[in-house]
Amino acid sequence: MLYPLAVAVVSAVFAAAVLRQYVHRRRPYQLVWMVALLMSALASAIYGLALPPTSSQVAFRAYYILGGLLMPAWLGLGSIYLVAPRRVADLSLAGLVNAGALGAGAVLSATIDPGALARLNGGPGTGVLEPGPWLPITILLNTCGVLAVVGVAIYSTIRLAQRRGSGRLVAANVLIAIGDLVVGVAGSMARTGRPELFWVTMLAGWVVIFVGFLLTQPAPARGSRLDSGPHSQSRLAAPAGRTPAA
């Protein structure tokens, strides 16, 4: 339970940092990322209630909806708001809300294997939900989220290199992309026979992402406030997620 709590703490601190920026800048992508990070924090905290002896089915469904289904896609949506025209981003939001509602309904109606839930011992929960419509929806949302975040990070790095931008911000984008991929790999731990590595891999990815985020902050010597990020030193290519129980 130590690693899920650590992920919850890192996500909550990360969310607080992004909220602080949103209060000062009021950028839509900051609000979207804050919501996604809060989903990660809540999912990681709720996970403990799904473990024995509680083995709460309600807690597992909430953990999966927030952390496995929605969070990665909302992080990707933040990246879309960062670089895309507002109309495109708003259409993406509408699509995500609809797909997320369908996915959440599918998770809530999916059959749970009580035996698999009772055996949950720190892994992502693979096999707890019986296969159903929730699975392709989750895979689709996760894939889109990862592609959006990593794609924006790569795009931002290329733009910075072309403009001979700050090496600090280039490093930040590289770390964010690497961290996001590590978080994404966490979901494959169960399928590779190492479910016990799920949360430690998740924690490592979030720490790398958070370090990248911190690098987007202004250096103390400059004495100026920047709105974290890769494109014009005022934006952040945020992380994307995982498929914990797919």
Backbone torsions as a table, in degrees:
resi	resn	phi	psi	omega
1	MET	NA	-13.1	-177.3
2	LEU	-63.7	-46.3	-176.2
3	TYR	-67.7	-43.1	174.7
4	PRO	-57.8	-40.1	178.1
5	LEU	-65.8	-37.4	178.0
6	ALA	-64.7	-41.4	176.6
7	VAL	-62.0	-41.2	179.0
8	ALA	-61.5	-42.0	-179.4
9	VAL	-66.6	-47.3	179.8
10	VAL	-60.0	-44.4	-179.9
11	SER	-63.3	-40.6	-179.3
12	ALA	-67.1	-42.3	177.7
13	VAL	-64.4	-41.7	177.3
14	PHE	-59.8	-46.0	179.8
15	ALA	-61.3	-39.9	179.3
16	ALA	-64.3	-38.3	178.7
17	ALA	-65.4	-42.0	179.2
18	VAL	-69.3	-37.0	176.5
19	LEU	-60.8	-40.5	178.2
20	ARG	-59.5	-41.1	177.3
21	GLN	-66.5	-41.3	-178.7
22	TYR	-63.2	-38.1	179.2
23	VAL	-60.4	-35.9	-178.2
24	HIS	-86.0	-33.1	-170.8
25	ARG	-110.8	-26.9	178.6
26	ARG	57.9	43.2	177.6
27	ARG	-92.4	134.1	-177.6
28	PRO	-56.6	-39.6	-177.3
29	TYR	-63.5	-31.6	178.0
30	GLN	-66.8	-39.9	178.7
31	LEU	-65.6	-42.5	-179.9
32	VAL	-63.7	-44.5	179.2
33	TRP	-64.7	-37.8	179.2
34	MET	-61.4	-43.2	178.5
35	VAL	-61.1	-43.6	-179.6
36	ALA	-63.2	-42.1	-179.7
37	LEU	-67.4	-35.7	175.3
38	LEU	-65.6	-36.9	175.0
39	MET	-60.0	-43.1	179.0
40	SER	-62.2	-45.1	-179.8
41	ALA	-62.1	-45.9	-179.0
42	LEU	-66.2	-43.1	-179.8
43	ALA	-61.1	-43.8	-178.7
44	SER	-66.1	-37.8	179.1
45	ALA	-70.6	-41.4	-178.7
46	ILE	-67.8	-27.2	-177.4
47	TYR	-51.8	-36.7	-178.4
48	GLY	-58.7	-31.9	-179.8
49	LEU	-74.1	-18.3	178.0
50	ALA	-83.4	-12.7	179.8
51	LEU	-79.9	154.7	172.3
52	PRO	-60.8	149.8	6.2
53	PRO	-86.2	-6.7	-178.4
54	THR	-66.5	-52.0	179.6
55	SER	47.4	48.9	-177.2
56	SER	-75.9	122.2	176.5
57	GLN	-67.3	-37.0	177.9
58	VAL	-61.5	-44.6	179.6
59	ALA	-63.4	-40.9	-179.2
60	PHE	-65.0	-43.4	179.7
61	ARG	-62.5	-41.5	179.1
62	ALA	-64.7	-43.7	177.0
63	TYR	-57.4	-44.7	-176.1
64	TYR	-71.2	-41.7	-179.2
65	ILE	-62.4	-46.9	-176.5
66	LEU	-72.9	-49.3	-172.6
67	GLY	-88.4	-36.8	-176.0
68	GLY	-93.2	-37.7	-174.6
69	LEU	-89.8	-51.9	-167.8
70	LEU	-95.1	-44.0	-170.8
71	MET	-55.5	-48.8	-179.7
72	PRO	-59.1	-39.7	-178.2
73	ALA	-69.0	-37.1	178.7
74	TRP	-68.9	-33.7	173.8
75	LEU	-64.0	-42.6	176.7
76	GLY	-63.0	-37.5	177.7
77	LEU	-61.9	-37.6	176.3
78	GLY	-59.8	-40.3	177.2
79	SER	-64.2	-37.0	177.8
80	ILE	-64.6	-43.5	177.0
81	TYR	-62.9	-26.6	-178.9
82	LEU	-68.9	-39.9	-170.9
83	VAL	-118.0	-19.5	-173.2
84	ALA	-92.2	158.2	173.0
85	PRO	-57.2	149.4	-174.5
86	ARG	-58.0	-37.8	-179.1
87	ARG	-63.5	-42.8	178.7
88	VAL	-63.6	-43.1	179.7
89	ALA	-63.7	-41.4	179.5
90	ASP	-65.5	-38.2	175.8
91	LEU	-65.1	-37.1	176.8
92	SER	-64.4	-39.6	177.4
93	LEU	-61.6	-45.1	179.3
94	ALA	-61.4	-42.6	178.9
95	GLY	-64.1	-40.2	179.9
96	LEU	-67.1	-41.0	178.9
97	VAL	-60.1	-44.7	-179.9
98	ASN	-66.8	-46.8	180.0
99	ALA	-66.3	-38.5	179.0
100	GLY	-64.8	-39.0	178.4
101	ALA	-64.9	-42.0	177.5
102	LEU	-63.2	-44.1	-179.8
103	GLY	-64.5	-43.4	179.5
104	ALA	-62.8	-41.3	177.5
105	GLY	-62.7	-38.0	179.6
106	ALA	-67.7	-38.5	177.7
107	VAL	-66.4	-42.8	-178.7
108	LEU	-65.2	-30.1	-178.4
109	SER	-95.1	-6.5	-178.3
110	ALA	-69.1	147.6	176.6
111	THR	-76.8	134.8	177.7
112	ILE	-102.3	135.9	175.6
113	ASP	-84.3	105.4	-176.6
114	PRO	-57.7	-36.1	-179.9
115	GLY	-65.4	-44.1	179.1
116	ALA	-64.9	-37.8	178.3
117	LEU	-66.6	-40.0	179.2
118	ALA	-66.7	-24.7	179.7
119	ARG	-91.4	0.1	-179.8
120	LEU	-59.9	122.2	-173.2
121	ASN	-134.9	33.7	179.1
122	GLY	112.1	-1.4	176.4
123	GLY	-85.8	-176.9	-177.2
124	PRO	-74.5	-16.5	-179.6
125	GLY	101.6	19.9	177.6
126	THR	-59.8	131.4	178.5
127	GLY	92.9	-9.2	179.2
128	VAL	-71.6	-43.6	177.3
129	LEU	-89.6	130.2	175.3
130	GLU	-67.1	143.0	-179.4
131	PRO	-53.6	141.0	-178.9
132	GLY	-172.8	-168.6	-177.9
133	PRO	-59.4	-24.1	180.0
134	TRP	-60.0	-30.7	-173.9
135	LEU	-67.5	-53.9	178.9
136	PRO	-63.8	-33.4	178.3
137	ILE	-65.6	-42.6	178.8
138	THR	-63.1	-45.3	179.8
139	ILE	-61.2	-42.8	179.7
140	LEU	-62.2	-48.3	-177.8
141	LEU	-65.9	-40.6	177.9
142	ASN	-63.6	-44.6	-179.0
143	THR	-62.3	-45.7	179.2
144	CYS	-62.9	-40.0	179.6
145	GLY	-63.1	-47.2	-179.5
146	VAL	-63.9	-44.7	-179.5
147	LEU	-61.0	-40.7	-179.6
148	ALA	-64.6	-47.3	-175.7
149	VAL	-70.2	-50.1	-179.1
150	VAL	-66.3	-38.7	178.0
151	GLY	-61.3	-43.8	178.7
152	VAL	-66.2	-39.5	178.7
153	ALA	-62.1	-43.5	178.5
154	ILE	-65.7	-45.4	178.9
155	TYR	-58.0	-44.2	-178.6
156	SER	-64.8	-40.0	179.4
157	THR	-63.8	-42.1	178.9
158	ILE	-63.2	-44.4	179.2
159	ARG	-62.1	-41.2	178.6
160	LEU	-64.1	-40.8	179.4
161	ALA	-65.3	-40.2	179.1
162	GLN	-64.6	-35.0	-178.8
163	ARG	-91.8	5.0	-175.8
164	ARG	54.2	46.5	-177.7
165	GLY	-75.2	-176.7	-176.3
166	SER	-59.3	127.4	175.4
167	GLY	-62.5	-29.4	177.6
168	ARG	-62.6	-41.0	-179.6
169	LEU	-75.0	-32.7	174.1
170	VAL	-60.8	-46.6	178.1
171	ALA	-61.3	-38.4	179.5
172	ALA	-60.8	-46.1	-179.9
173	ASN	-65.6	-37.6	178.2
174	VAL	-64.0	-44.5	179.4
175	LEU	-64.5	-40.7	179.5
176	ILE	-63.1	-43.4	179.3
177	ALA	-64.7	-44.4	179.6
178	ILE	-63.8	-45.9	-179.5
179	GLY	-61.5	-39.7	179.0
180	ASP	-64.0	-40.2	178.3
181	LEU	-66.7	-36.1	177.2
182	VAL	-64.4	-43.2	177.0
183	VAL	-61.2	-41.1	178.3
184	GLY	-63.5	-37.2	179.6
185	VAL	-65.5	-28.2	-178.1
186	ALA	-55.4	-36.8	-179.0
187	GLY	-66.1	-18.6	-179.7
188	SER	-91.1	-3.0	-176.5
189	MET	-58.4	-43.7	-178.9
190	ALA	-65.1	-38.4	-176.9
191	ARG	-73.3	-15.8	176.5
192	THR	-98.8	7.3	177.7
193	GLY	83.8	12.7	179.6
194	ARG	-127.3	59.4	-178.3
195	PRO	-62.7	-24.4	-179.3
196	GLU	-67.1	-15.2	179.9
197	LEU	-90.5	-0.8	-175.2
198	PHE	-57.5	-55.5	-173.2
199	TRP	-73.9	-35.5	178.3
200	VAL	-67.7	-36.1	175.6
201	THR	-67.2	-41.7	177.2
202	MET	-58.8	-45.6	-179.5
203	LEU	-62.7	-43.9	179.7
204	ALA	-59.8	-43.5	179.5
205	GLY	-62.9	-44.9	-179.5
206	TRP	-65.2	-36.3	178.1
207	VAL	-64.2	-44.3	178.8
208	VAL	-62.0	-42.8	178.3
209	ILE	-61.3	-43.9	-178.1
210	PHE	-65.8	-38.3	175.7
211	VAL	-61.9	-42.1	176.4
212	GLY	-60.7	-42.4	177.1
213	PHE	-59.4	-44.5	-178.8
214	LEU	-63.2	-32.4	178.4
215	LEU	-68.4	-20.3	177.9
216	THR	-79.1	-9.2	178.2
217	GLN	-76.3	153.6	-178.2
218	PRO	-64.4	142.0	175.3
219	ALA	-64.9	140.0	-177.3
220	PRO	-54.7	-33.3	-176.5
221	ALA	-66.1	-25.9	-177.7
222	ARG	-74.6	-30.4	177.0
223	GLY	66.4	24.2	179.5
224	SER	-126.2	156.6	179.9
225	ARG	-94.6	127.9	175.8
226	LEU	-118.1	151.4	-178.5
227	ASP	-97.3	90.3	-162.6
228	SER	-22.2	130.9	169.6
229	GLY	162.8	165.4	-172.8
230	PRO	-87.0	-28.2	-170.1
231	HIS	-77.6	-55.4	-176.6
232	SER	-131.1	31.7	-173.8
233	GLN	61.5	25.6	176.7
234	SER	-137.8	15.1	-177.1
235	ARG	-144.0	153.0	-178.3
236	LEU	-120.6	130.5	173.8
237	ALA	-86.6	95.6	-168.7
238	ALA	-74.8	168.3	-175.7
239	PRO	-77.6	166.3	171.1
240	ALA	-138.5	172.2	-151.7
241	GLY	-105.4	-141.2	-166.1
242	ARG	-147.3	170.4	176.3
243	THR	-120.4	84.4	-169.2
244	PRO	-66.4	-30.7	-173.9
245	ALA	-124.6	16.8	-177.6
246	ALA	-73.9	NA	NA
